[in-house]
Amino acid sequence: MTALVLTIAGAVLIGVSLGLLGGGGSILAVPLLVYVADLPAKEAIATSLLVVGATSAVGVLPHARAHRVRWRTGLVFGLAGMTGAYAGGRLAEYIPAAFLLTGFAIMMLATAVAMIRGRRTAEGRPVPHELPVPRVLLDGVVVGLVTGLVGAGGGFLVVPALALLGGLPMPVAVGTSLVVIAMKSFAGLAGYLSSVHVNWGLAAAVTAAAIVGSLLGGRLAGRIPADLLRQAFGWFVVVMGVFVLAQQLPGELRSNPLLWTALAVAAVAVAVAMLRRRRGRRSRHAERDLLVTGQR
């Protein structure tokens, strides 16, 4: 009973993550279902696709009402992603679960670094209303394949693709990503159902709780600064990525305090380096602004 209560409580956080960040649902859902609900890895991945797909479909509503969705970009990205997601779901049948979870964690960490660093943009560069179709198709297929393989709805890849590569404002990237995640998650689930059994009762309970959280997250999304939202998303993914990766290590290594000490030191060093880089960038911008003001 305790495990069920914790699973439902975690599901609410899954929904908040999706509604607020446009991703992170599966990053929470897969570890939650594996380590709290005690589901086998592949069943947890399939269940997470159902939960995240349904939650994203509902969570997009407050973003749509606030005009934070690029519909053409989302639908084209989603259709391309569905093809890759279905293929990935079928291919996952032949790949060991430990490999899937390890790949999942590594991609989380790589994407988190990109989100924390941010995107360099030229001053005055216009924000595109919709992204070019060829780029959207290519990104959609690649991200969809990842979705089907590791059970991630793809928000932690779709949001960076839209915000970092496409130049969409973070709140708009979040809203648009929910359209993509819903489409790809259902396609990935279809691929998994050919070889994996799903506990539909548990999946329904987790989905209902996540939907409640997503509506709350959607209401909060437009009230938080975009840069803060992006960086919070990145650090959240770092924490979860390290946790999932550590769980794949041999037991004797995982329980070694030296490993966790080294990881903590490395995390602090990375955080300090990024803060220094950000401060240096702000100083250069300030100097440039002063120079421009002086020339006037």
C-alpha atoms as one frame of an Amber mdcrd trajectory, in Angstrom:
protein
   0.000   0.000   0.000   2.856   2.381   0.811   4.384   1.749  -2.615   1.044
   2.541  -4.278   0.654   5.815  -2.360   4.205   6.865  -3.244   3.599   5.921
  -6.879   0.438   8.052  -7.061   2.178  10.985  -5.346   5.063  10.690  -7.789
   2.563  10.626 -10.663   1.306  14.083  -9.634   4.895  15.348  -9.920   5.114
  13.730 -13.360   2.127  15.801 -14.457   3.487  19.021 -12.963   6.770  18.416
 -14.786   5.004  17.922 -18.112   2.700  20.900 -17.694   5.411  23.229 -16.427
   8.480  22.100 -18.384   7.045  20.378 -21.466   9.068  17.291 -20.583  10.551
  15.323 -17.760   7.468  13.132 -17.411   9.167   9.924 -18.471  12.355  10.936
 -16.708  10.280  10.659 -13.538   7.891   7.943 -14.688  10.408   5.259 -15.638
  12.399   5.403 -12.347   9.142   5.723 -10.377   7.614   2.625 -11.950  10.840
   0.604 -11.767  12.094   1.522  -8.292   8.840   2.373  -6.437   6.086   0.391
  -8.172   8.575  -2.475  -8.737   7.638  -3.096 -12.368  10.045  -4.832 -14.772
  11.977  -2.291 -16.840  10.226  -2.917 -20.161   6.755  -2.950 -18.581   7.635
   0.312 -16.804   8.743   1.857 -20.097   5.522   0.817 -21.846   3.378   2.074
 -18.946   5.243   5.372 -18.874   4.458   5.905 -22.551   0.736   5.535 -21.827
   0.869   7.812 -18.784   2.942  10.504 -20.460   0.978  10.368 -23.719  -2.397
  10.831 -22.051  -1.112  13.445 -19.624   0.530  15.476 -22.393  -2.670  15.436
 -24.465  -4.587  16.983 -21.560  -1.726  19.238 -20.447  -1.537  20.996 -23.813
  -4.968  22.601 -23.270  -3.920  25.486 -20.968  -0.928  26.187 -23.235  -3.197
  26.304 -26.289  -5.557  28.751 -24.577  -2.560  30.969 -23.796  -1.353  30.777
 -27.442   1.851  28.964 -26.482   1.579  26.231 -29.155   2.996  26.243 -32.729
   0.504  23.783 -34.203   2.093  23.150 -37.608   5.517  22.574 -36.122   4.097
  20.317 -33.408   1.966  18.196 -35.733   4.691  17.709 -38.361   7.277  16.928
 -35.673   4.798  14.557 -34.032   3.928  12.670 -37.228   7.595  12.176 -38.052
   8.259  11.166 -34.461   5.465   8.580 -34.496   7.238   6.689 -37.269  10.491
   6.562 -35.328   8.717   5.821 -32.033   6.852   2.795 -33.378  10.049   1.433
 -34.905  11.916   2.025 -31.640   9.207   0.271 -29.634   9.475  -2.827 -31.830
  13.286  -2.751 -31.794  13.381  -2.512 -27.969  12.140  -6.119 -27.763  15.617
  -7.284 -28.812  17.691  -5.006 -26.551  18.487  -5.839 -22.874  16.669  -3.618
 -20.365  19.933  -2.531 -18.696  21.214  -1.185 -22.038  17.984   0.759 -22.557
  18.153   2.384 -19.122  21.855   3.201 -19.489  21.284   4.852 -22.871  18.325
   6.695 -21.375  20.507   8.161 -18.602  23.369   9.169 -20.906  21.027  11.066
 -23.242  19.452  12.792 -20.262  22.832  14.116 -19.121  23.890  15.285 -22.594
  20.629  17.140 -23.112  20.742  18.676 -19.640  24.130  20.252 -20.354  22.744
  21.822 -23.541  19.738  23.226 -21.689  21.803  24.675 -18.814  24.301  26.312
 -21.159  21.521  27.916 -23.156  21.413  29.064 -26.736  23.534  31.820 -28.249
  21.373  34.073 -30.320  22.162  37.104 -32.398  20.810  40.399 -31.136  17.546
  41.296 -32.761  17.172  37.909 -34.466  13.453  37.357 -35.139  11.728  34.413
 -33.475  10.293  32.090 -36.145   6.553  31.533 -36.116   7.015  27.998 -37.475
  10.190  25.961 -38.032  11.318  24.701 -41.485   9.583  21.419 -42.374  12.744
  19.448 -43.415  14.453  20.189 -40.095  11.286  19.330 -38.169  10.951  16.001
 -40.024  14.567  15.000 -39.391  14.477  15.940 -35.709  11.107  14.227 -35.330
  12.255  10.869 -36.673  15.442  10.843 -34.574  13.709  11.881 -31.357  10.871
   9.461 -32.091  13.279   6.547 -32.370  14.708   7.447 -28.965  11.173   7.702
 -27.553  10.281   4.209 -28.690  13.546   2.664 -27.490  13.816   4.054 -23.962
  10.214   4.961 -23.191  10.825   8.672 -22.891   8.099  10.867 -24.306  10.908
  12.944 -25.717  10.286  16.228 -23.931  13.872  16.322 -22.732  14.882  16.136
 -26.405  11.967  17.969 -28.051  12.175  21.059 -25.821  15.889  21.605 -26.585
  15.247  20.954 -30.286  12.572  23.647 -30.336  14.192  26.106 -27.912  17.907
  25.670 -28.650  17.877  24.779 -32.345  14.600  26.251 -33.514  14.742  29.491
 -31.592  11.262  29.282 -30.110  10.755  31.049 -26.761  10.900  28.569 -23.891
   7.177  28.799 -22.929   6.198  28.210 -26.587   8.660  25.311 -26.892   7.094
  23.789 -23.770   3.543  24.043 -25.099   4.453  22.747 -28.571   6.446  19.847
 -27.140   3.347  18.493 -25.385   1.652  17.973 -28.768   4.703  16.087 -30.009
   5.083  14.020 -26.827   1.466  12.838 -26.888   1.682  11.680 -30.499   5.020
   9.914 -30.133   4.189   8.298 -26.810   1.106   6.562 -28.182   3.058   5.363
 -31.219   5.842   4.001 -28.993   3.264   2.276 -26.787   1.779   0.575 -29.862
   5.212  -0.829 -30.640   5.669  -2.158 -27.095   2.234  -3.789 -26.807   3.253
  -6.503 -29.253   5.644  -7.965 -26.660   4.916  -6.385 -23.232   2.004  -6.767
 -20.790   0.659  -3.599 -19.111  -1.090  -3.484 -15.702  -3.989  -1.358 -16.925
  -5.396  -0.676 -13.444  -2.126   0.759 -12.170  -1.599   2.636 -15.429  -5.054
   4.249 -15.167  -4.473   5.359 -11.554  -1.051   6.830 -12.343  -2.413   8.557
 -15.457  -5.291  10.182 -13.560  -2.929  11.550 -10.906  -0.502  12.810 -13.557
  -3.293  14.612 -15.430  -4.206  16.536 -12.269  -0.559  17.562 -11.927  -0.283
  18.585 -15.578  -3.190  21.021 -15.295  -1.511  22.623 -12.279   1.826  22.817
 -14.104   0.221  24.359 -17.170  -1.232  27.177 -15.060   2.187  27.921 -13.577
   4.140  27.816 -16.852   3.441  31.339 -18.064   4.306  32.901 -14.687   7.935
  31.734 -14.446  10.816  33.476 -16.320  11.948  31.504 -19.405  15.645  31.380
 -18.432  14.847  30.131 -14.945  12.516  27.510 -16.412  15.161  26.275 -18.864
  17.896  26.031 -16.243  15.631  24.361 -13.688  14.703  21.808 -16.333  18.374
  21.148 -17.082  19.431  20.635 -13.454  16.424  18.424 -12.811  17.455  16.185
 -15.695  21.045  16.063 -14.377  19.898  14.747 -10.995  17.623  12.103 -12.475
  20.195  11.075 -15.086  22.880  10.488 -12.461  20.431   8.466 -10.364  19.333
   6.214 -13.225  22.920   5.742 -14.420  24.098   4.856 -10.912  21.387   2.217
 -10.606  22.883   0.347 -13.562  26.274  -0.033 -11.845  27.263  -3.285 -10.079
  26.047  -3.423  -6.460  29.484  -3.249  -4.843  30.411  -0.198  -6.904  27.052
   1.483  -6.348  27.443   1.233  -2.561  30.974   2.663  -2.575  30.956   6.102
  -0.858  33.978   7.183  -2.891  31.902   7.006  -6.065  29.197   9.281  -4.689
  31.767  11.678  -3.268  33.451  11.918  -6.672  30.099  12.507  -8.382  29.222
  15.252  -5.898  32.585  16.980  -6.397  32.220  16.736 -10.174  28.696  18.200
 -10.029  29.860  21.147  -7.909  32.808  21.755 -10.253  30.522  21.793 -13.303
  28.063  24.135 -11.586  30.836  26.559 -10.593  32.300  26.516 -14.109  28.917
  27.288 -15.660  28.260  30.106 -13.193  31.645  31.670 -13.991  30.985  31.377
 -17.695  27.583  33.001 -17.321  29.016  35.853 -15.274  31.744  36.384 -17.854
  29.174  36.519 -20.605  27.100  39.054 -18.683  30.196  41.179 -18.080  31.015
  41.211 -21.807  27.442  42.190 -22.643  27.577  44.992 -20.062  30.873  46.295
 -21.461  29.485  46.216 -24.993  26.368  48.121 -23.902  28.522  50.759 -22.200
  30.653  51.092 -25.323  27.590  51.525 -27.519  26.157  54.096 -25.091  29.472
  56.003 -25.058  29.589  56.101 -28.852  26.155  57.668 -28.924
